[in-house]
């Protein structure tokens, strides 16, 4: 897995801000900060976690603003909504195709990069005649911290 440079992250932010403007969305400092946080984080945060992280920088930030912004980003395909065994909705920005490894005990989510699985879409299309738009693979197990608890 390659770590994206600050310039690549800034380019993704600028491109998504431009897409939002094109959709007629007003770009506030709060919306920009929420999108920037989602692009830069590797933690797959919930709306509540995003709110807690950004609230110290924005006194006027409300939980409703974070929910509304996240819903706008999901609706327009800029971020992914992930729901796992804890029932909470987590959010992820796709800098590059990847999969998720989820700890079944604590719920921690890690990105796994494995490019060879991209051919599964073409195989599925050939076998079924479907027009395939994408796929999602999830792996489950115990993270190193939870494994230590069981030793």
N, C-alpha and C positions, 0 to 999 in steps of 0.2 A: 504494500500500500504506500502510495506516495503522498506526502503531506503537501497540501496546496500552499503556494506562496501567498503572501499578503496581496500581491498585485492580482493574482488569479481570483482571490476572494473578493477583492474590490471590484473587479470586472463583473463577477457574478452579481454582486449587489447592484452595480450601476445598470446592468442589463435588465434585472428584475424591476428596478425602480422605473425604468423607461417603459417596460411592459405595463406596469400599473398606471402610469400616466396616460399611456395610449388607451387604456380602458376607462379613462376618466376619473381615476381614483386620486384624491388629494393626498399628497405625500407630506405627512406631518413628521416631526422629529421622532415621535413615538413609533409610528409605523416603520420608519427607516431603522430605528434601533431594534425593533422586534425582528425584522427581516435580517438585519446584520447579525444578530445573535443566533438565529436559526442557521444561517449560512456558516458561521464560524464554529459553532459548538459541535462536539462529537458525542454528546450525552443523550440525545433523543429525549429532550425535555417535554414535560407536560405544560399546559397553559399556566398552571399554578407556579411551576418552577420558573418559567419565563418571567412571570409577573414578579416573583420574589427577587430574581436576579436584576431586573431593570427598575424596580420601584425606587431604590435609593437614588437613581439618577433623574427620575421624573416624578416629582411630588404629585402632579396631576394625573398620573397614570392610574387607570382603573382596571380591574380584572375584566370588565366588559370590553374595554378597548382591546385587550390582548386577545380575548375570545373572538371578537369581531375581525381583527386583523388576521388571526390564524385561519379562521374560516374563509376569508377572502383569498388567502394564499393557497389553501387547499383547493378551493373551488376553481381557481385559475391554473392549477397544475404546477405551482411553483414549489410546493412542499408536499410531502407524503404524510398521511395520517396513519399511524400504526396502533393497533389495539391488540394487546397481549393478555396473558392469563390474569394480570392484576386488574383488568377491566379499565384501566386508565388509558386515555388517548395520548400517545407520544407522537412527536413530530420530527421529521427528518428532511434535510435538504440533500438532494442527490448531486453532489459534485461529480461523481462517477458511479457507474453501476456497481452495486454491492448487495450483500445479503446480511441478514441479522442472526446473531447467535444470542439466545435469551437464556438467562439463568432461571431455572424453574423455581428456585428458592427465594432469591432476593429481587428478581425482576430486572437485574442489570442487562442492558442491551449493548452488544458490541458489533461493530461492522466487520464483515468478512469479505475480502475481495478475491474473486475467483472467476476470471474472464471466460473460461471455457463453457460455462453454462448458458451463455448467450445464444448458442446454437439451438437450444431447446425450443425457442419460438419458431424457428424455421421447420424443425422436425414436426412440431405440433401442427403447423399450418399444412404441411404436406400430407400428414396422416389423416387430418380431419376436414380440410377445406375451410377451416375458420380463418377469419382475418384476425391475427393476433396483435394486440396492442401492447402487451407487456406481460411480465410474470413477477412473482414474489416467492422467494424461498426463505424459510425460517428454520433455523436449527435450534435445538433445545438441549440443555445440559446443566451442569453445575459449574459456576465460576470458581476460580482458585480460592477465593476467600471462603465461599460456602463449603468447598471440599475440605478446607482446614478445620472447619467446625465439626465435621463428621469423623475426623481422625481421632 
